[in-house]
Amino acid sequence: MKLADEDLERLISEDEDERGIRADWTQAKLVLPQAKKSVHLCLAPEIIAFLKSQGKGRISRMQAVLKAYVDAHRPHGK
């Protein structure tokens, strides 16, 4: 559902948890994502079949799985 700015502001103003809170953008920093690198990857047929069976977004899901693995095996604090 896409909301117009006015509708979003109204919904925020009606939310009890947001009442009285004003956004302070003076300390905001622009953080650009790092460019992704293209790689050639050979995968077992059953992996490809499974990912395709899950529908659109299979590459994003594959990347999420690999990132979760890296995060789980990275030393804490890095």
C-alpha positions as CSV (number, residue, x, y, z in Angstrom):
1,M,0.0,0.0,0.0
2,K,1.5,3.3,-1.1
3,L,0.7,6.4,1.1
4,A,0.9,10.0,0.2
5,D,3.2,12.0,2.5
6,E,0.1,13.7,4.1
7,D,-1.5,10.4,4.9
8,L,1.7,9.0,6.4
9,E,2.1,12.1,8.6
10,R,-1.5,11.8,9.7
11,L,-1.1,8.1,10.6
12,I,2.1,8.9,12.6
13,S,0.4,11.8,14.4
14,E,-2.5,9.4,15.4
15,D,-0.1,6.8,16.8
16,E,0.1,7.1,20.6
17,D,3.7,5.8,20.6
18,E,4.8,8.5,18.2
19,R,3.0,11.4,19.9
20,G,5.3,14.3,20.8
21,I,8.3,12.8,18.9
22,R,9.9,15.0,16.3
23,A,12.5,13.5,13.9
24,D,15.9,15.1,14.2
25,W,17.7,14.8,10.8
26,T,20.6,17.0,11.7
27,Q,22.8,14.0,12.6
28,A,21.7,11.8,9.7
29,K,24.4,10.3,7.6
30,L,24.1,9.0,4.1
31,V,25.3,5.4,3.9
32,L,25.6,4.0,0.4
33,P,25.6,0.2,0.0
34,Q,28.7,-1.4,-1.4
35,A,28.6,-2.5,-5.0
36,K,28.0,-6.2,-5.4
37,K,30.5,-8.3,-7.3
38,S,29.5,-10.7,-10.0
39,V,30.8,-14.2,-9.8
40,H,30.5,-17.4,-11.7
41,L,29.1,-20.1,-9.5
42,C,28.4,-23.8,-10.2
43,L,25.7,-25.3,-7.9
44,A,24.3,-28.8,-7.6
45,P,21.1,-29.3,-9.6
46,E,19.0,-30.0,-6.4
47,I,20.0,-26.6,-5.0
48,I,19.0,-24.8,-8.2
49,A,15.7,-26.8,-8.3
50,F,14.9,-25.9,-4.7
51,L,15.6,-22.2,-5.1
52,K,13.6,-22.1,-8.3
53,S,10.7,-23.8,-6.6
54,Q,10.5,-21.0,-4.0
55,G,9.6,-18.5,-6.7
56,K,11.0,-15.0,-7.4
57,G,13.8,-13.7,-5.4
58,R,15.9,-16.9,-5.4
59,I,19.2,-15.0,-5.9
60,S,18.4,-12.7,-3.0
61,R,17.5,-15.7,-0.8
62,M,20.7,-17.4,-1.8
63,Q,22.7,-14.3,-0.8
64,A,20.8,-14.1,2.5
65,V,21.7,-17.7,3.3
66,L,25.4,-17.1,2.5
67,K,25.5,-13.8,4.5
68,A,23.9,-15.6,7.5
69,Y,26.6,-18.3,7.2
70,V,29.4,-15.6,7.1
71,D,27.9,-13.7,10.0
72,A,27.6,-16.9,12.1
73,H,31.2,-17.8,11.5
74,R,32.7,-14.4,11.8
75,P,34.5,-13.6,15.1
76,H,32.3,-11.5,17.4
77,G,32.8,-7.8,17.0
78,K,33.8,-7.8,13.4
